[in-house]
């Protein structure tokens, strides 16, 4: 059993140490922080919905007792297929969606 663990450990170290990016960072040839992406991750096609569909989801969550912070979190997990229009804003406001949630959705369109 110890031999299997030892072999697995050696293989794991060999794989990690063979990584070119790790070697470059270790030797100071690249800056792993500068190469890191600062943009939000792209959404899967299934996570991109219309403003109307998002409004429906938010209204359902709100009726189930979710507060504005959780609704903002829900907005941030999805992508919008388009920016909110004036008509969307009016519909969201009429549906009782809190302003911070609307602001989060507006930020998605930028």
N, C-alpha and C positions, 0 to 999 in steps of 0.2 A: 504494500500500500504506500509506504514512504517513497518507494522508487517511482511509482506512477505520479505522485504529487511532485516529486523532484523534477521529473521529466516535463510535466506540464508547466511548472514554474520556469524552467529554463526556456521552454518554447515561448512562453508569454514574454519574458524579458527579451529574447532574441527578436521577436516581432516588434515590440515597442522600440527597441534600440535601433532597429533597421529603418525606422520611419525617417525619411529624408527631412521633413519639416522639423522634426524634433532635433535631429542632428544639427541643422542650420541654426536653430534657436539656441541650442546648447553651446555652439561655437561662436555665438554672437553675430552670425551672418545675416540673420533676419530678426525682425521684431514681431513676435507673435501677437502682441497687443495691437500694433499698428495694422496688422493684416486682418484683424477681427472685424467682422461686419457690425456696423452700428445701426443698420436699418432693421426695421421690423421684418420678421419672417414672412415669406409669401404665403398666401392662403391657398389651400387646395380648392379645386373647382367646386367641391361640395360645400365648402365653407363660405362661398360667395353667394349672397342672396340679394334680392331686390329690397329697396327700402320698404315696400309694402309688406313683404314677407317678414322682414325684421320687425316692423311695427306689430304685426300679428303675434310674433313670438314674445315681444316685450309686453304686450297687453296681457297675454296669457300668464307670463311670469309675475307681472304686477298683481293680477287677480289672485295668484297663489300666495301673495304676501312678501314677495321679494322686494327689498328696498332699493333705493337709487344706486347705491354703490355696487350692488350685485348686478343690476341692470347695465351699468356702465361696463362691468366685467364681461357681461354677455356680448355687448356691442363690440368690445375690443377683441373678442375671440373670432369674430366673423369679418368678412370683407363685404363691402357693398358693391353691387354691380354698376352703380352710378352714384353720383353725388345727390344729396337731398335737394329737391326743388322747393320752390316757395309753397307749392301745393302740399308736398310732403311735410314741410314744417308745420303748416296749418293743421294737417291731419294728425300729426304726432301730438301737437299741443292740445287739440280737441279731444284726443284719446286720453289725456291726462299724463303723458310721459313727462317726467321731471326734466327741468332745464339741463342739469349736468349730463343726463343721458343723451339729450338732443345734441349737446355740444360735443360729446364723444363721437356721435354719428357724423356730425359735420366735419370733424377732424379726419375721419376716414376718407372723405372725398378730396382731400388735399394731395 
